[in-house]
Amino acid sequence: MKRLFFFLTLTFALVACNKNRDTPIEDEVQVQDTPANFDYTATSEVKTVVYKKGFSPKGHIYKDFHRRFTIDFSGSSIQLTPEERSGDSFSSIIDHWSHSNEYAGLLNIGKVSSITDITSHTVKVGDGGRYSSVSGYGSGFWYRTYYHVSIEPGEGVQIVVRDENGEDHYIRVFYASYQLDEEDSISQAVYKYQLY
């Protein structure tokens, strides 16, 4: 009977350890999935988004009448896409050869303990990996310019976006925690961000 009890206890302990592969960077409250109707707009309040394998949180973190900026979180990177109003709708900023229409920037500042450790405004408009992609078929082609930065757990990123009046707004992002699946791929990543 003692052997059976010992065997069951050991089995339960191994199963419990294997299921909890969460590696938090800071103390976390129970994290909920990002709801479909989540308002991504950056404010002075800290917001939390959860990347899950197969679901990449994406939304407008800043917008005014003439410009909007869409952020896309993955398990190991952040992408920011600036758009300008063209007539009735928004479209990607196309002037990617001369870099004269720079409206955003991203900067990975390295390891930090929490989101509140990101205090400076060292990121400048134009910082970060700026890329352009061309898509289309037949006679119709369209361009998309975006900024991209890699990020690891425990690192912070500064984002700057320039509004329609030429004023810069700063957003800080912290990669708070992650979980791995059985193949050691990132199955979940928790990000916190805030206008500061």
C-alpha positions as CSV (number, residue, x, y, z in Angstrom):
1,M,0.0,0.0,0.0
2,K,2.9,2.4,0.8
3,R,4.4,1.7,-2.6
4,L,1.2,2.5,-4.4
5,F,0.8,5.7,-2.4
6,F,4.4,6.7,-3.2
7,F,4.0,5.8,-6.9
8,L,0.8,7.9,-7.2
9,T,2.3,10.8,-5.3
10,L,5.4,10.8,-7.6
11,T,3.3,10.5,-10.7
12,F,1.1,13.4,-9.7
13,A,4.1,15.6,-8.9
14,L,5.7,14.9,-12.3
15,V,2.5,15.7,-14.2
16,A,2.0,18.9,-12.2
17,C,5.6,20.0,-12.9
18,N,5.4,19.3,-16.6
19,K,2.1,21.2,-17.0
20,N,3.5,24.4,-15.4
21,R,6.2,25.5,-17.7
22,D,5.5,29.1,-17.1
23,T,8.6,31.3,-16.6
24,P,7.5,34.6,-15.1
25,I,9.8,37.6,-15.2
26,E,7.8,39.5,-12.6
27,D,5.0,38.7,-10.3
28,E,1.9,38.2,-12.4
29,V,-1.8,38.2,-11.5
30,Q,-3.7,35.5,-13.2
31,V,-3.5,36.5,-16.9
32,Q,-6.6,36.3,-19.0
33,D,-6.6,35.8,-22.8
34,T,-6.9,39.0,-24.8
35,P,-10.6,39.5,-25.7
36,A,-11.6,39.9,-29.3
37,N,-13.0,43.4,-28.6
38,F,-9.9,44.6,-26.7
39,D,-9.2,48.3,-27.0
40,Y,-5.4,48.5,-27.9
41,T,-5.2,52.3,-27.6
42,A,-2.2,53.1,-25.4
43,T,-3.2,55.2,-22.4
44,S,-1.5,56.1,-19.0
45,E,-3.0,52.9,-17.7
46,V,-0.9,49.7,-18.0
47,K,-2.5,47.3,-20.5
48,T,-1.8,43.6,-20.8
49,V,-2.0,41.5,-24.0
50,V,-1.5,37.8,-24.3
51,Y,0.1,36.3,-27.5
52,K,-0.9,32.6,-27.9
53,K,0.3,30.3,-30.6
54,G,-2.1,30.8,-33.4
55,F,-3.4,34.2,-32.1
56,S,-1.3,37.3,-32.5
57,P,-2.8,40.3,-30.7
58,K,-3.0,43.2,-33.1
59,G,-4.7,46.6,-32.8
60,H,-4.3,50.4,-33.1
61,I,-2.2,51.7,-30.2
62,Y,-2.5,55.4,-31.3
63,K,-4.7,57.2,-33.8
64,D,-5.9,60.6,-34.7
65,F,-7.8,61.9,-37.7
66,H,-4.8,61.7,-40.1
67,R,-2.6,58.9,-38.7
68,R,-2.9,55.6,-37.0
69,F,-0.4,53.1,-35.8
70,T,-1.1,49.3,-35.6
71,I,0.9,47.1,-33.2
72,D,1.3,43.4,-33.7
73,F,2.7,41.2,-30.9
74,S,4.3,37.8,-31.5
75,G,6.2,35.4,-29.3
76,S,9.6,37.1,-30.0
77,S,9.0,40.4,-31.8
78,I,6.9,43.5,-32.1
79,Q,5.8,45.1,-35.4
80,L,4.4,48.6,-35.8
81,T,2.7,49.7,-39.0
82,P,2.0,53.4,-39.5
83,E,-0.8,54.5,-41.8
84,E,-2.1,57.9,-43.1
85,R,-5.6,58.9,-44.1
86,S,-6.0,58.9,-47.9
87,G,-9.4,60.2,-48.8
88,D,-12.0,58.3,-46.7
89,S,-9.8,55.6,-45.4
90,F,-6.3,54.8,-44.1
91,S,-3.5,53.3,-46.2
92,S,0.1,52.4,-45.6
93,I,2.7,55.1,-45.8
94,I,4.4,54.5,-49.2
95,D,7.4,56.9,-49.2
96,H,9.8,54.2,-48.1
97,W,12.8,55.0,-50.4
98,S,13.6,58.6,-49.2
99,H,12.5,58.0,-45.5
100,S,11.1,61.6,-45.6
101,N,7.8,60.5,-44.1
102,E,9.1,59.0,-40.8
103,Y,6.4,58.9,-38.2
104,A,7.5,56.2,-35.8
105,G,10.4,54.4,-34.2
106,L,11.1,51.3,-32.1
107,L,14.1,50.7,-29.7
108,N,14.8,47.6,-27.7
109,I,16.5,48.9,-24.5
110,G,17.5,45.4,-23.2
111,K,16.8,43.8,-19.8
112,V,14.6,45.7,-17.3
113,S,12.9,44.5,-14.1
114,S,9.4,45.9,-14.9
115,I,7.6,48.3,-17.1
116,T,8.2,51.2,-14.6
117,D,12.0,50.8,-15.3
118,I,11.4,52.2,-18.8
119,T,11.5,55.9,-18.1
120,S,13.7,57.7,-20.7
121,H,12.7,58.8,-24.2
122,T,15.9,57.7,-26.0
123,V,14.0,56.3,-29.0
124,K,13.8,58.7,-32.0
125,V,11.5,58.8,-35.0
126,G,13.1,56.5,-37.6
127,D,14.8,54.2,-35.1
128,G,14.4,50.5,-35.4
129,G,14.2,48.1,-38.3
130,R,12.2,49.8,-41.0
131,Y,10.9,47.5,-43.8
132,S,8.8,47.7,-46.8
133,S,6.9,44.9,-48.5
134,V,5.3,44.9,-51.9
135,S,2.2,42.9,-52.6
136,G,-0.1,42.6,-55.5
137,Y,-1.0,40.9,-58.8
138,G,-1.6,41.9,-62.4
139,S,-1.5,45.6,-62.7
140,G,-2.4,46.3,-59.0
141,F,0.4,46.6,-56.5
142,W,0.4,48.0,-53.0
143,Y,3.1,48.8,-50.5
144,R,3.3,48.4,-46.7
145,T,5.9,50.1,-44.6
146,Y,6.4,48.8,-41.1
147,Y,8.9,48.8,-38.2
148,H,10.1,45.6,-36.5
149,V,12.1,44.8,-33.4
150,S,13.0,41.5,-31.8
151,I,12.3,41.1,-28.0
152,E,13.1,38.5,-25.4
153,P,11.5,37.9,-22.0
154,G,12.4,40.6,-19.5
155,E,13.3,43.2,-22.1
156,G,11.8,46.5,-22.7
157,V,11.0,48.4,-25.9
158,Q,10.4,52.1,-26.4
159,I,8.0,53.2,-29.1
160,V,7.6,56.7,-30.5
161,V,4.7,57.8,-32.8
162,R,4.4,61.2,-34.3
163,D,0.8,62.6,-34.5
164,E,-0.7,64.8,-37.2
165,N,0.5,68.0,-35.4
166,G,4.1,66.8,-35.3
167,E,4.0,65.9,-31.6
168,D,5.8,62.8,-30.4
169,H,4.0,60.3,-28.1
170,Y,6.0,57.6,-26.2
171,I,4.8,54.1,-25.4
172,R,6.8,51.6,-23.3
173,V,6.4,47.8,-23.7
174,F,7.6,45.1,-21.3
175,Y,7.8,41.4,-22.2
176,A,6.5,40.2,-18.8
177,S,6.4,36.3,-19.1
178,Y,6.1,33.4,-21.4
179,Q,5.2,29.7,-21.6
180,L,6.8,26.9,-23.7
181,D,5.0,24.0,-25.2
182,E,6.3,20.4,-25.4
183,E,8.6,21.2,-28.3
184,D,10.0,24.3,-26.4
185,S,8.2,26.7,-28.8
186,I,6.7,29.8,-27.3
187,S,3.1,28.9,-26.7
188,Q,2.2,32.1,-24.8
189,A,3.8,35.5,-24.2
190,V,2.5,38.3,-21.9
191,Y,3.2,41.9,-22.8
192,K,2.5,45.0,-20.8
193,Y,2.4,48.5,-22.4
194,Q,1.6,52.1,-21.5
195,L,1.7,55.6,-22.8
196,Y,4.3,57.5,-20.7
